[in-house]
């Protein structure tokens, strides 16, 4: 069963007036629908904020609550209940989409804890040299040159008419090099994901100092993952152009 997370401030049900401390979509006493609770996405499912969660239980609870919140069940209810049915459903969907995805769940929890999780800036070069991880600096520098060369080669082929021009040996070699780079960065992405999962346990089971260290590590890992993901995307787009 999912663990119930109690809030610190008692809430009185609008229908039965009985106070309770549960952050819930339904009153635990009279089962009447409640307005959207003010807690976090974890509390929507009665969960404590943690990173290792049972996804099967999460999905089961999502479908159970979705059925209870379905607007058809409130077709003849009071106006406020009909409105809450829609609002609670939207909240439930947002919470489920966030918590079922490992990366979104990690970023969400870190933001709840006040961490600054870096995000892409619109229009910014995805391979900005100032953001290159130190251990990848030389490889990324070489990759950027290869990407530019490949784009120029493809542009030349398109201008000449690809059906009439056979790719040169240099072109095929460059294409193979980019495929190898893509494979390597994909493996590095997998390594980052494995490291993130180990930090989940450190967070869930750690004390104050342990959680602070895990938080710092996860922020750095997410930034590295975002950069690697952008590299893979750049290579994929260039090869598929």
GIRA-V504922 format. One record per helix or strand of 2 or more residues. SS is the DSSP state (H for helix, E for strand). FROM is the first residue (numbers start at 1). LEN is the number of residues. If there is no record, write none. Layout:
[[SS FROM LEN] [SS FROM LEN]]
This chain:
[[E 6 7] [E 19 4] [H 41 4] [H 55 15] [H 71 4] [H 79 22] [H 102 11] [H 129 3] [H 134 27] [H 162 3] [H 169 37] [H 208 32]]
